[in-house]
Amino acid sequence: MSPARIALLVFAAAALMACSREQPSALPASSGGGSTPAVASAPSPAAVVDDSVVAVDEAPPPLDDRVAELPEVGVDACDDYFIQMRQCVNSNLGPDEREAAAKELRASSRIMLGNVKLKQSDARIENTCKRMRAAAKRRYASKGCTTL
């Protein structure tokens, strides 16, 4: 089920719950001799909730907010860097630092994958990953990341 349909169902359920026959309407009371049939008050309709399981393409991240595996770039220097960096972040950083480092890793990975798709030379991509590794060594050495 798409997010748009879910939002529409939630909105419809909220609208149905807001409307009730027990609440007075804004219509004026009828005057005159005509009798109006009594309307039995009915309970408001319950929202239909779909609790079915929806398949997803990726597994959710682990409960301890560890950095999930990144897709392979296809250049050994980059793939090794991302694996080592991910292990360093997961084992040596606290939750707040881990979240920031994970965002940087995902962004770097996307950039490298984009460079591969743009058919940049492997040597250029490899040099970029080597520079990222050198910068990470300097940045995370004090955190105990010695395997970079």
DSSP file (Angstrom, degrees, kcal/mol; ACC not computed):
  #  RESIDUE AA STRUCTURE BP1 BP2  ACC     N-H-->O    O-->H-N    N-H-->O    O-->H-N    TCO  KAPPA ALPHA  PHI   PSI    X-CA   Y-CA   Z-CA
    1    1 A M              0   0    0      0, 0.0    53,-0.0     0, 0.0     0, 0.0   0.000 360.0 360.0 360.0 132.5    0.0    0.0    0.0
    2    2 A S     >  -     0   0    0      1,-0.1     4,-2.0     4,-0.0     3,-0.3  -0.339 360.0-115.4 -75.5 156.3    1.5    3.3   -1.0
    3    3 A P  H  > S+     0   0    0      0, 0.0     4,-2.4     0, 0.0     5,-0.2   0.833 115.8  58.1 -59.6 -32.0    2.1    6.1    1.5
    4    4 A A  H  > S+     0   0    0      2,-0.2     4,-2.1     1,-0.2     5,-0.1   0.907 106.8  46.8 -65.8 -40.7   -0.5    8.3   -0.2
    5    5 A R  H  > S+     0   0    0     -3,-0.3     4,-2.5     2,-0.2    -1,-0.2   0.891 111.3  51.4 -67.7 -38.6   -3.2    5.6    0.3
    6    6 A I  H  X S+     0   0    0     -4,-2.0     4,-2.5     2,-0.2    -2,-0.2   0.929 110.7  48.6 -62.5 -44.4   -2.3    5.2    3.9
    7    7 A A  H  X S+     0   0    0     -4,-2.4     4,-2.4     1,-0.2    -2,-0.2   0.895 111.2  50.6 -62.7 -39.8   -2.5    9.0    4.5
    8    8 A L  H  X S+     0   0    0     -4,-2.1     4,-2.6     2,-0.2    -1,-0.2   0.906 110.5  48.8 -64.6 -42.2   -5.9    9.0    2.7
    9    9 A L  H  X S+     0   0    0     -4,-2.5     4,-2.5     2,-0.2    -2,-0.2   0.906 111.9  48.9 -64.2 -41.4   -7.2    6.2    5.0
   10   10 A V  H  X S+     0   0    0     -4,-2.5     4,-2.3     2,-0.2    -2,-0.2   0.920 112.7  48.0 -64.0 -43.5   -5.9    7.9    8.1
   11   11 A F  H  X S+     0   0    0     -4,-2.4     4,-2.3     2,-0.2    -2,-0.2   0.919 112.7  48.2 -63.1 -44.2   -7.6   11.2    7.0
   12   12 A A  H  X S+     0   0    0     -4,-2.6     4,-2.4     1,-0.2    -2,-0.2   0.900 111.7  50.0 -64.2 -40.6  -10.9    9.4    6.2
   13   13 A A  H  X S+     0   0    0     -4,-2.5     4,-2.2     1,-0.2    -1,-0.2   0.907 110.9  49.2 -64.6 -40.8  -10.8    7.6    9.5
   14   14 A A  H  X S+     0   0    0     -4,-2.3     4,-1.7     2,-0.2    -2,-0.2   0.895 111.4  49.8 -65.6 -39.0  -10.2   10.9   11.4
   15   15 A A  H  X S+     0   0    0     -4,-2.3     4,-1.5     2,-0.2    -2,-0.2   0.901 111.3  48.7 -66.3 -40.5  -13.0   12.6    9.5
   16   16 A L  H  < S+     0   0    0     -4,-2.4    -2,-0.2     1,-0.2    -1,-0.2   0.881 111.4  49.5 -67.1 -37.0  -15.4    9.8   10.3
   17   17 A M  H  < S+     0   0    0     -4,-2.2    -1,-0.2     1,-0.2    -2,-0.2   0.816 108.6  53.7 -71.5 -29.0  -14.5    9.8   13.9
   18   18 A A  H  < S+     0   0    0     -4,-1.7     2,-0.4    -5,-0.2    -1,-0.2   0.811 100.0  71.3 -74.6 -29.7  -15.0   13.6   14.1
   19   19 A C     <  +     0   0    0     -4,-1.5     2,-0.3    -5,-0.1     3,-0.0  -0.740  62.9 165.1 -90.3 132.3  -18.5   13.3   12.7
   20   20 A S    >   -     0   0    0     -2,-0.4     3,-0.8     4,-0.1    -3,-0.0  -0.998  42.4-136.8-146.1 145.2  -21.1   11.8   15.0
   21   21 A R  T 3  S+     0   0    0     21,-0.4     4,-0.1    -2,-0.3    -1,-0.1   0.698 103.6  65.9 -73.0 -18.5  -24.9   11.7   14.9
   22   22 A E  T 3  S+     0   0    0     20,-0.2    -1,-0.2     2,-0.1     3,-0.0   0.684  85.5  85.0 -78.1 -17.2  -24.9   12.5   18.6
   23   23 A Q  S <  S-     0   0    0     -3,-0.8     2,-0.1     1,-0.1    -3,-0.0  -0.612  91.1-106.1 -83.3 144.8  -23.4   16.0   18.0
   24   24 A P        -     0   0    0      0, 0.0     2,-0.2     0, 0.0    -1,-0.1  -0.400  34.6-132.2 -68.6 146.9  -25.9   18.8   17.2
   25   25 A S        -     0   0    0      2,-0.2    -4,-0.0    -4,-0.1     0, 0.0  -0.489  14.9-119.0 -94.2 169.2  -25.9   19.9   13.6
   26   26 A A  S    S+     0   0    0     -2,-0.2    -1,-0.1     2,-0.1     0, 0.0   0.428  80.2 110.6 -86.6   0.3  -25.8   23.4   12.3
   27   27 A L  S    S-     0   0    0      1,-0.1    -2,-0.2     3,-0.0     3,-0.1  -0.548  76.4-110.6 -77.2 140.5  -29.1   23.0   10.6
   28   28 A P        -     0   0    0      0, 0.0     2,-0.1     0, 0.0    -1,-0.1  -0.364  37.4 -99.2 -69.0 149.9  -32.0   25.0   12.2
   29   29 A A        -     0   0    0      1,-0.1     2,-0.2    -2,-0.0     0, 0.0  -0.427  43.6-108.0 -66.8 142.5  -34.7   23.1   13.9
   30   30 A S        -     0   0    0     -2,-0.1     2,-0.4    -3,-0.1    -1,-0.1  -0.513  31.9-156.7 -75.8 138.3  -37.7   22.6   11.7
   31   31 A S        +     0   0    0     -2,-0.2     2,-0.3    -3,-0.1     3,-0.1  -0.911  46.7  62.7-113.1 143.0  -40.8   24.6   12.7
   32   32 A G  S    S-     0   0    0     -2,-0.4    -2,-0.0     1,-0.1     0, 0.0  -0.739  92.3 -69.0 133.1 177.4  -44.2   23.6   11.7
   33   33 A G  S    S+     0   0    0     -2,-0.3    -1,-0.1     2,-0.1     2,-0.1   0.583  87.3 113.7 -83.0  -9.5  -46.6   20.8   12.2
   34   34 A G        -     0   0    0     -3,-0.1     2,-0.4     1,-0.1    -4,-0.0  -0.372  63.0-134.2 -66.9 136.5  -44.8   18.2   10.3
   35   35 A S        -     0   0    0     -2,-0.1    -1,-0.1     0, 0.0    -2,-0.1  -0.728  12.9-147.2 -91.3 140.8  -43.5   15.4   12.3
   36   36 A T        -     0   0    0     -2,-0.4     2,-0.1    -6,-0.1     3,-0.1  -0.881  23.2-112.1-105.8 137.1  -40.0   14.3   11.7
   37   37 A P        -     0   0    0      0, 0.0     2,-0.3     0, 0.0    -1,-0.0  -0.374  34.4-109.8 -67.5 143.8  -39.2   10.6   12.2
   38   38 A A        -     0   0    0     -2,-0.1     2,-0.6     1,-0.0     0, 0.0  -0.548  28.4-146.3 -74.1 135.5  -36.9    9.8   15.1
   39   39 A V        -     0   0    0     -2,-0.3     2,-0.2    -3,-0.1    -1,-0.0  -0.908  12.6-130.5-106.9 124.1  -33.5    8.8   14.0
   40   40 A A        -     0   0    0     -2,-0.6     2,-0.5     1,-0.1   -19,-0.0  -0.507  26.4-115.9 -72.6 137.9  -31.8    6.2   16.2
   41   41 A S        -     0   0    0     -2,-0.2    -1,-0.1   -19,-0.0     3,-0.0  -0.620  33.1-161.1 -78.5 127.1  -28.4    7.2   17.1
   42   42 A A        -     0   0    0     -2,-0.5   -21,-0.4     1,-0.1   -20,-0.2  -0.795  25.4-101.7-106.2 147.8  -25.9    4.8   15.7
   43   43 A P        -     0   0    0      0, 0.0     3,-0.1     0, 0.0    -1,-0.1  -0.371  47.5 -96.8 -65.6 149.0  -22.4    4.4   16.9
   44   44 A S        -     0   0    0      1,-0.1   -27,-0.1   -27,-0.1   -24,-0.1  -0.398  48.0 -98.7 -66.9 142.9  -19.8    6.1   14.7
   45   45 A P        -     0   0    0      0, 0.0     2,-0.2     0, 0.0    -1,-0.1  -0.344  37.5-121.6 -65.1 140.0  -18.1    3.7   12.2
   46   46 A A        -     0   0    0      1,-0.1     2,-0.2    -3,-0.1   -33,-0.0  -0.550  28.6-105.8 -80.9 146.5  -14.8    2.4   13.3
   47   47 A A        -     0   0    0     -2,-0.2     2,-0.6   -34,-0.1    -1,-0.1  -0.489  29.6-124.5 -71.7 139.2  -11.8    3.0   11.1
   48   48 A V        -     0   0    0     -2,-0.2     2,-0.5   -39,-0.1   -35,-0.1  -0.770  27.5-162.8 -87.0 121.0  -10.6    0.0    9.2
   49   49 A V        -     0   0    0     -2,-0.6     2,-0.9     2,-0.0   -39,-0.0  -0.914  11.5-145.1-110.2 127.9   -7.0   -0.6    9.9
   50   50 A D        +     0   0    0     -2,-0.5    -2,-0.0     1,-0.1     0, 0.0  -0.811  20.9 174.9 -93.4 106.5   -4.9   -2.8    7.6
   51   51 A D        +     0   0    0     -2,-0.9    -1,-0.1     2,-0.1     3,-0.1   0.195  32.7 131.5 -95.6  15.8   -2.4   -4.6    9.9
   52   52 A S        -     0   0    0      1,-0.1     2,-0.3     0, 0.0    -2,-0.1  -0.331  64.2-106.6 -70.3 153.3   -1.0   -6.8    7.1
   53   53 A V        -     0   0    0     -2,-0.0     2,-0.5     1,-0.0    -1,-0.1  -0.630  29.0-148.9 -82.4 133.8    2.7   -7.0    6.7
   54   54 A V        -     0   0    0     -2,-0.3     2,-0.2    -3,-0.1    -1,-0.0  -0.902  15.7-125.8-106.4 129.2    4.2   -5.1    3.8
   55   55 A A        -     0   0    0     -2,-0.5     2,-0.3     2,-0.0     3,-0.0  -0.480  27.1-163.0 -72.4 141.2    7.3   -6.5    2.1
   56   56 A V        -     0   0    0     -2,-0.2    -1,-0.0     1,-0.1     3,-0.0  -0.864  25.3-128.5-123.1 159.6   10.3   -4.1    1.9
   57   57 A D  S    S+     0   0    0     -2,-0.3     2,-0.3     1,-0.1    -1,-0.1   0.826  91.5  40.4 -76.2 -31.9   13.4   -4.2   -0.2
   58   58 A E  S    S-     0   0    0     -3,-0.0    -1,-0.1     3,-0.0    -2,-0.0  -0.878  84.1-114.3-121.2 150.5   15.8   -3.7    2.7
   59   59 A A        -     0   0    0     -2,-0.3    -2,-0.0     1,-0.1     0, 0.0  -0.519  42.5-104.5 -74.7 148.1   16.0   -5.0    6.2
   60   60 A P        -     0   0    0      0, 0.0    -1,-0.1     0, 0.0     3,-0.1  -0.317  44.6 -90.9 -69.0 158.6   15.5   -2.4    8.9
   61   61 A P        -     0   0    0      0, 0.0     6,-0.1     0, 0.0     4,-0.1  -0.320  53.5 -88.2 -67.0 155.3   18.6   -1.3   10.8
   62   62 A P    >   -     0   0    0      0, 0.0     3,-1.6     0, 0.0     4,-0.1  -0.147  39.2-107.6 -59.7 160.9   19.5   -3.2   13.9
   63   63 A L  T 3  S+     0   0    0      1,-0.3     0, 0.0     2,-0.1     0, 0.0   0.761 115.9  61.2 -65.3 -26.1   18.0   -2.0   17.2
   64   64 A D  T 3  S-     0   0    0      1,-0.0    -1,-0.3    31,-0.0     0, 0.0   0.233 112.5-115.5 -88.4  17.0   21.2   -0.6   18.5
   65   65 A D    <   +     0   0    0     -3,-1.6    -2,-0.1     1,-0.2     2,-0.1   0.811  53.3 168.6  57.7  37.1   21.4    1.8   15.6
   66   66 A R        -     0   0    0      1,-0.1     2,-0.4    -4,-0.1    -1,-0.2  -0.425  46.9 -92.6 -73.4 155.9   24.6    0.4   14.1
   67   67 A V        -     0   0    0     19,-0.3    -1,-0.1    -2,-0.1     3,-0.1  -0.578  45.6-131.3 -71.7 124.9   25.6    1.5   10.6
   68   68 A A        -     0   0    0     -2,-0.4    -1,-0.1     1,-0.2    18,-0.0  -0.273  35.2 -78.2 -73.2 162.5   24.1   -0.9    8.1
   69   69 A E        -     0   0    0      1,-0.1    -1,-0.2    17,-0.0    14,-0.1  -0.297  46.7-135.9 -60.9 144.7   26.1   -2.4    5.3
   70   70 A L        -     0   0    0      9,-0.1     3,-0.1    -3,-0.1    -1,-0.1  -0.732  26.4 -96.2-101.0 152.0   26.8   -0.1    2.4
   71   71 A P        -     0   0    0      0, 0.0     2,-0.2     0, 0.0    -1,-0.1  -0.351  46.5-100.8 -66.1 148.3   26.5   -1.2   -1.3
   72   72 A E        -     0   0    0      1,-0.1     7,-0.0     2,-0.1    -3,-0.0  -0.467  22.8-157.2 -71.3 138.8   29.7   -2.3   -3.0
   73   73 A V        -     0   0    0      2,-0.2    -1,-0.1    -2,-0.2     3,-0.1   0.830  33.9-123.3 -83.1 -36.2   31.3    0.3   -5.2
   74   74 A G  S    S+     0   0    0      1,-0.3     2,-0.5     2,-0.0     3,-0.1   0.396  81.5 103.1 103.9  -1.1   33.2   -2.2   -7.3
   75   75 A V    >>  -     0   0    0      1,-0.1     4,-2.8    50,-0.1     3,-0.6  -0.976  68.6-141.0-114.4 122.8   36.6   -0.6   -6.6
   76   76 A D  H 3> S+     0   0    0     -2,-0.5     4,-2.8     1,-0.3     5,-0.3   0.861  99.0  52.4 -54.0 -44.1   38.7   -2.5   -4.1
   77   77 A A  H 3> S+     0   0    0      1,-0.2     4,-1.8     2,-0.2    -1,-0.3   0.886 114.6  43.4 -61.5 -38.3   40.1    0.5   -2.3
   78   78 A C  H <> S+     0   0    0     -3,-0.6     4,-2.8     2,-0.2     5,-0.2   0.927 113.6  49.1 -73.1 -45.9   36.7    2.0   -1.9
   79   79 A D  H  X S+     0   0    0     -4,-2.8     4,-2.1     1,-0.2    -2,-0.2   0.917 113.4  47.6 -61.1 -42.2   35.0   -1.2   -0.8
   80   80 A D  H  X S+     0   0    0     -4,-2.8     4,-2.7    -5,-0.3     5,-0.3   0.914 111.7  51.0 -64.4 -42.6   37.7   -1.9    1.7
   81   81 A Y  H  X S+     0   0    0     -4,-1.8     4,-2.9    -5,-0.3     5,-0.3   0.937 111.1  47.0 -59.8 -48.0   37.5    1.7    3.1
   82   82 A F  H  X S+     0   0    0     -4,-2.8     4,-2.2     2,-0.2    -1,-0.2   0.883 113.6  48.4 -65.4 -37.2   33.7    1.6    3.5
   83   83 A I  H  X S+     0   0    0     -4,-2.1     4,-2.2    -5,-0.2    -2,-0.2   0.955 115.9  43.0 -65.6 -49.3   33.9   -1.8    5.3
   84   84 A Q  H  X S+     0   0    0     -4,-2.7     4,-2.3     1,-0.2    -2,-0.2   0.901 115.4  49.1 -64.1 -41.6   36.7   -0.7    7.6
   85   85 A M  H  X S+     0   0    0     -4,-2.9     4,-2.7    -5,-0.3    -1,-0.2   0.901 110.1  51.1 -66.0 -41.0   35.1    2.6    8.3
   86   86 A R  H  X S+     0   0    0     -4,-2.2     4,-2.6    -5,-0.3   -19,-0.3   0.910 111.0  48.4 -62.4 -42.8   31.8    1.0    9.1
   87   87 A Q  H  X S+     0   0    0     -4,-2.2     4,-2.0     2,-0.2    -2,-0.2   0.902 112.1  49.7 -64.7 -40.7   33.4   -1.4   11.5
   88   88 A C  H  X S+     0   0    0     -4,-2.3     4,-2.3     2,-0.2     5,-0.4   0.938 112.7  46.2 -62.1 -48.0   35.2    1.5   13.2
   89   89 A V  H  X S+     0   0    0     -4,-2.7     4,-1.4     1,-0.2    -2,-0.2   0.918 114.1  48.2 -62.9 -44.6   32.1    3.6   13.5
   90   90 A N  H  < S+     0   0    0     -4,-2.6    -1,-0.2    -5,-0.2    -2,-0.2   0.847 121.0  34.6 -66.7 -33.6   30.0    0.7   14.9
   91   91 A S  H  < S+     0   0    0     -4,-2.0    -2,-0.2    -5,-0.2    -1,-0.2   0.714 126.8  30.6 -97.1 -20.3   32.6   -0.4   17.5
   92   92 A N  H  < S+     0   0    0     -4,-2.3     2,-0.3    -5,-0.2    -3,-0.2   0.563  99.3  77.0-119.4  -9.0   34.2    2.9   18.6
   93   93 A L     <  -     0   0    0     -4,-1.4    50,-0.0    -5,-0.4    51,-0.0  -0.784  69.8-122.4-110.5 150.1   31.7    5.7   18.4
   94   94 A G     >  -     0   0    0     -2,-0.3     4,-3.0     1,-0.1     5,-0.2  -0.226  42.5 -90.7 -75.7 173.4   28.8    6.6   20.7
   95   95 A P  H  > S+     0   0    0      0, 0.0     4,-2.1     0, 0.0     5,-0.1   0.879 124.2  44.9 -58.0 -43.4   25.2    6.9   19.3
   96   96 A D  H  > S+     0   0    0      2,-0.2     4,-1.8     1,-0.2     5,-0.2   0.935 117.9  42.8 -69.1 -44.6   25.3   10.6   18.4
   97   97 A E  H  > S+     0   0    0      1,-0.2     4,-2.7     2,-0.2     5,-0.2   0.880 112.7  55.0 -66.0 -37.0   28.8   10.4   16.8
   98   98 A R  H  X S+     0   0    0     -4,-3.0     4,-2.7     1,-0.2    -2,-0.2   0.904 106.2  51.0 -62.9 -41.9   27.7    7.2   15.1
   99   99 A E  H  X S+     0   0    0     -4,-2.1     4,-1.9    -5,-0.2    -1,-0.2   0.924 112.8  45.2 -63.1 -44.4   24.6    8.8   13.5
  100  100 A A  H  X S+     0   0    0     -4,-1.8     4,-1.9     1,-0.2    -2,-0.2   0.926 115.1  47.3 -65.5 -44.0   26.7   11.7   12.1
  101  101 A A  H  X S+     0   0    0     -4,-2.7     4,-2.7     1,-0.2    -2,-0.2   0.875 109.1  55.2 -65.3 -36.3   29.4    9.4   10.8
  102  102 A A  H  X S+     0   0    0     -4,-2.7     4,-2.7     2,-0.2    -1,-0.2   0.899 106.4  50.9 -63.6 -40.4   26.8    7.1    9.3
  103  103 A K  H  X S+     0   0    0     -4,-1.9     4,-2.3     1,-0.2    -1,-0.2   0.922 111.8  47.6 -62.2 -43.2   25.3   10.0    7.3
  104  104 A E  H  X S+     0   0    0     -4,-1.9     4,-2.7     2,-0.2    -2,-0.2   0.910 112.2  49.5 -64.0 -42.4   28.7   10.9    6.0
  105  105 A L  H  X S+     0   0    0     -4,-2.7     4,-2.7     2,-0.2    -2,-0.2   0.931 111.3  48.2 -63.6 -45.0   29.5    7.3    5.0
  106  106 A R  H  X S+     0   0    0     -4,-2.7     4,-2.4     2,-0.2    -1,-0.2   0.913 113.2  48.4 -61.8 -41.8   26.2    6.9    3.2
  107  107 A A  H  X S+     0   0    0     -4,-2.3     4,-2.3    -5,-0.2    -2,-0.2   0.929 112.7  47.8 -64.1 -44.5   26.7   10.2    1.3
  108  108 A S  H  X S+     0   0    0     -4,-2.7     4,-2.5     1,-0.2    -2,-0.2   0.906 111.5  51.0 -62.3 -41.0   30.3    9.2    0.4
  109  109 A S  H  X S+     0   0    0     -4,-2.7     4,-2.7     1,-0.2    -1,-0.2   0.921 109.8  49.3 -62.7 -44.2   29.1    5.8   -0.8
  110  110 A R  H  X S+     0   0    0     -4,-2.4     4,-2.4     1,-0.2    -1,-0.2   0.901 110.9  50.9 -62.1 -40.0   26.4    7.4   -2.9
  111  111 A I  H  X S+     0   0    0     -4,-2.3     4,-2.3     2,-0.2    -2,-0.2   0.932 111.6  46.6 -63.7 -44.9   28.9    9.8   -4.4
  112  112 A M  H  X S+     0   0    0     -4,-2.5     4,-2.1     2,-0.2    -2,-0.2   0.906 112.1  50.4 -65.7 -40.5   31.3    7.0   -5.3
  113  113 A L  H  X S+     0   0    0     -4,-2.7     4,-2.3     1,-0.2    -1,-0.2   0.895 110.3  51.3 -62.8 -38.1   28.5    4.9   -6.8
  114  114 A G  H  X S+     0   0    0     -4,-2.4     4,-2.0     2,-0.2    -2,-0.2   0.893 107.6  52.2 -63.9 -40.1   27.5    7.9   -8.8
  115  115 A N  H  <>S+     0   0    0     -4,-2.3     5,-2.4     2,-0.2    -2,-0.2   0.890 109.3  49.9 -63.4 -38.4   31.1    8.3  -10.1
  116  116 A V  H ><5S+     0   0    0     -4,-2.1     3,-1.5     1,-0.2    -2,-0.2   0.922 110.6  49.4 -64.7 -42.9   31.1    4.6  -11.1
  117  117 A K  H 3<5S+     0   0    0     -4,-2.3    -2,-0.2     1,-0.3    -1,-0.2   0.830 106.7  55.5 -66.0 -30.6   27.8    5.1  -13.0
  118  118 A L  T 3<5S-     0   0    0     -4,-2.0    -1,-0.3    -5,-0.2    -2,-0.2   0.435 116.0-120.5 -80.4   2.4   29.3    8.2  -14.7
  119  119 A K  T < 5 +     0   0    0     -3,-1.5    -3,-0.2     1,-0.2    -2,-0.1   0.842  48.6 170.6  63.0  37.7   32.1    5.9  -15.9
  120  120 A Q      < -     0   0    0     -5,-2.4    -1,-0.2     1,-0.1     5,-0.0  -0.417  46.9 -83.6 -69.5 157.5   34.9    7.8  -14.2
  121  121 A S     >  -     0   0    0      1,-0.1     4,-2.1    -2,-0.1     5,-0.2  -0.317  29.3-128.7 -66.6 145.6   38.2    6.0  -14.3
  122  122 A D  H  > S+     0   0    0      1,-0.2     4,-2.9     2,-0.2     5,-0.2   0.848 108.9  58.2 -61.2 -34.1   38.8    3.4  -11.6
  123  123 A A  H  > S+     0   0    0      2,-0.2     4,-2.5     1,-0.2    -1,-0.2   0.915 106.8  46.8 -63.8 -42.4   42.2    5.1  -10.8
  124  124 A R  H  > S+     0   0    0      2,-0.2     4,-2.1     1,-0.2    -2,-0.2   0.921 114.3  46.8 -65.3 -43.9   40.5    8.4  -10.1
  125  125 A I  H  X S+     0   0    0     -4,-2.1     4,-2.2     2,-0.2    -2,-0.2   0.914 112.3  51.1 -63.8 -42.5   37.8    6.8   -7.9
  126  126 A E  H  X S+     0   0    0     -4,-2.9     4,-2.2     1,-0.2    -2,-0.2   0.908 109.1  50.4 -61.8 -43.1   40.5    4.8   -6.1
  127  127 A N  H  X S+     0   0    0     -4,-2.5     4,-2.2     1,-0.2    -1,-0.2   0.893 109.0  52.2 -63.1 -39.6   42.6    7.9   -5.4
  128  128 A T  H  X S+     0   0    0     -4,-2.1     4,-2.2     1,-0.2    -1,-0.2   0.923 110.3  47.8 -61.9 -43.9   39.5    9.6   -4.0
  129  129 A C  H  X S+     0   0    0     -4,-2.2     4,-2.4     1,-0.2    -2,-0.2   0.865 109.3  53.6 -66.6 -35.7   38.9    6.7   -1.6
  130  130 A K  H  X S+     0   0    0     -4,-2.2     4,-2.3     2,-0.2    -1,-0.2   0.895 109.3  48.7 -64.7 -39.0   42.5    6.7   -0.6
  131  131 A R  H  X S+     0   0    0     -4,-2.2     4,-2.3     2,-0.2    -2,-0.2   0.900 110.6  50.6 -66.5 -40.0   42.2   10.4    0.3
  132  132 A M  H  X S+     0   0    0     -4,-2.2     4,-2.4     2,-0.2    -2,-0.2   0.908 110.4  50.3 -62.9 -40.8   39.0    9.7    2.3
  133  133 A R  H  X S+     0   0    0     -4,-2.4     4,-2.5     2,-0.2    -2,-0.2   0.921 109.9  49.8 -63.0 -44.3   40.8    6.9    4.2
  134  134 A A  H  X S+     0   0    0     -4,-2.3     4,-1.8     1,-0.2    -2,-0.2   0.908 112.4  47.4 -62.4 -41.9   43.7    9.2    5.0
  135  135 A A  H  X S+     0   0    0     -4,-2.3     4,-2.3     1,-0.2    -1,-0.2   0.897 111.9  50.3 -65.8 -39.5   41.4   11.9    6.3
  136  136 A A  H  X S+     0   0    0     -4,-2.4     4,-3.0     2,-0.2    -2,-0.2   0.875 105.9  56.3 -67.1 -37.2   39.4    9.3    8.3
  137  137 A K  H  X S+     0   0    0     -4,-2.5     4,-1.0     1,-0.2    -1,-0.2   0.934 112.0  42.5 -58.4 -46.2   42.7    8.0    9.9
  138  138 A R  H  < S+     0   0    0     -4,-1.8     4,-0.4     1,-0.2     3,-0.2   0.911 118.3  45.6 -66.4 -41.5   43.5   11.5   11.1
  139  139 A R  H  < S+     0   0    0     -4,-2.3     3,-0.2     1,-0.2    -2,-0.2   0.884 122.5  31.7 -71.9 -39.7   40.0   12.2   12.3
  140  140 A Y  H ><>S+     0   0    0     -4,-3.0     5,-1.9     1,-0.2     3,-0.9   0.335  87.2  97.4-106.8   6.9   39.2    8.9   14.1
  141  141 A A  G ><5S+     0   0    0     -4,-1.0     3,-1.4     1,-0.3    -1,-0.2   0.899  85.1  53.4 -61.8 -38.7   42.6    7.9   15.4
  142  142 A S  G 3 5S+     0   0    0     -4,-0.4    -1,-0.3     1,-0.3    -2,-0.1   0.674 102.9  59.1 -70.8 -14.9   41.8    9.4   18.8
  143  143 A K  G < 5S-     0   0    0     -3,-0.9    -1,-0.3     2,-0.1    -2,-0.2   0.472 124.8 -99.3 -90.6  -3.3   38.6    7.3   18.9
  144  144 A G  T < 5S+     0   0    0     -3,-1.4     2,-1.5    -4,-0.3     3,-0.2   0.580  75.3 142.3  98.0  11.3   40.5    4.1   18.6
  145  145 A C      < +     0   0    0     -5,-1.9     3,-0.3     1,-0.2    -1,-0.2  -0.656  10.9 149.0 -86.9  86.7   40.1    3.4   14.9
  146  146 A T        +     0   0    0     -2,-1.5    -1,-0.2     1,-0.2    -5,-0.1   0.548  55.7  71.0 -97.2  -9.1   43.5    2.0   14.2
  147  147 A T              0   0    0      1,-0.2    -1,-0.2    -3,-0.2    -2,-0.1   0.473 360.0 360.0 -89.5  -1.1   42.6   -0.4   11.4
  148  148 A L              0   0    0     -3,-0.3    -1,-0.2   -64,-0.1   -11,-0.2   0.517 360.0 360.0 -71.4 360.0   41.9    2.3    8.8
